[in-house]
Amino acid sequence: MTGFFKRMARHMIRSQEEGLRTHKAVLRLLDRVRPVSNLLDVGCSRGAKAVIYAQSLGMPLNCVSGIEAQSCYAGEAANKFKVCTFDIEKEPFPFPDESFDLVICNQVLEHLKNIYRPLKEMDRVVKTGGWLIIGVPNLAGLYNRILLLFGRQPLSSAIDGPHVRSFAHSAFLGFLRQNPNFELAAVEAANLYPLPYPLIKLFEGRCAGLSAFTFYLFRKKTHNPDACGWKAGPAEDTCF
């Protein structure tokens, strides 16, 4: 019986469309950034989404660069565009300052223990006047709040899952806005679980704080890496 209700719930929210809805949220942000001449996809996986980003921007693939830590994925992406493989938690990006009009980091930071180095590097390689898109799961999503209310583990930080960091929308947005080099341009969201379809589609973009995934578009105002506000607090006691 439990399995039946789970299948029914997945059918009502159309869980099989989760990836599509999150992808469309990024594309909505991309509608705001034209024109751009090149882009960097941080955590590009097999490269399929970066190809779609480039197509939506009217950009040839020789203007696309990717970073992917897992060599099995990087090999596939390298058949499409330039890819670098290294540990972004420990190593600097192999690009000069202000190299890219657009940097996208979607569904990556939650997999990292050290988010500060890659964020600082993204700041460094975005051109002044360029754009940065960051997407993360929202710990404060409605479905996570309901689970916590009943003493259950939030799905965005499952004990046996791959995520090692969690971000609540309002707190993470506040953290991102601490960097004086950037200004917020737009916020998007996707998958307002457990609302059934079509309500999930109707309300997700209007209720970012309750949605399962949130996406942030920033525009770079000035290039001053030393002023980057994306850094660990003074009470840091974890070795990266």
C-alpha positions, 0 to 999 in steps of 0.5 A: 500500500505504501508503494501505491501511494508513493507511485500516485504521489510521483504521478501527481507531481510529475516527478519525471519532469523534475530535471526538465523544470529545473532546466527551464528555470535556467533558460528563463534566466538566460533570456535576460543575459543576451548578448554574450560571446562565451560561457563557462559551465562549472560542473558541466557533466556530460556537456548536454546542458551546456550545448543547449545553453549555447544554442539558446544564446546563439553561441557556437560550441567553440565559445563554450568551456566546461569544468568537470571533476569526474573524468568519465563525464569530462571525456564525453563533454570534451567531444562537444567543447573545451573541458578542464578536469581538476578539483575545484575545491583545491585548485584555481580555475585555469583561466585569466581574470575576466575571461567569460561573459557568462559563468553557470554553476548549476546543481554543483555547490551542494556537492562541495565541502569547500564552496568558497574557493570555486565561488571566488574563482567564478568572481575572478573569471567573470568579466565586468558587466558579465553574468553569473548564474548559480542554482542549488536545491532549497533546504527550505522548500515546502516538502522539506519543511513538511518532512522536518515537521514530522521528524523526517530527513529532508530529501535535499540532504538525504543521509545516503545522498551525494549532497554535503551542503544545504542552502535555504533560499533566503539565507543563501541569497543573503550570503551571495549578496555579501559580494560587493562585486555583483548585483542581483538581477533575478531569481527563478525557482522550480518544483514546488513540491508537493503541489500536484500538476498543474499547480506545481507549474503555476506557483513555482516561479512565484514562490522561490522560498518554498520551491525545491530548487532556486536559481540566482542571476547576478551581474558583475559591477566591478572587478576587485577579487580582493573585495570578494565577500564569498568567504568562510566566517571567522569561526571556521573550524573545518579543514578543506 
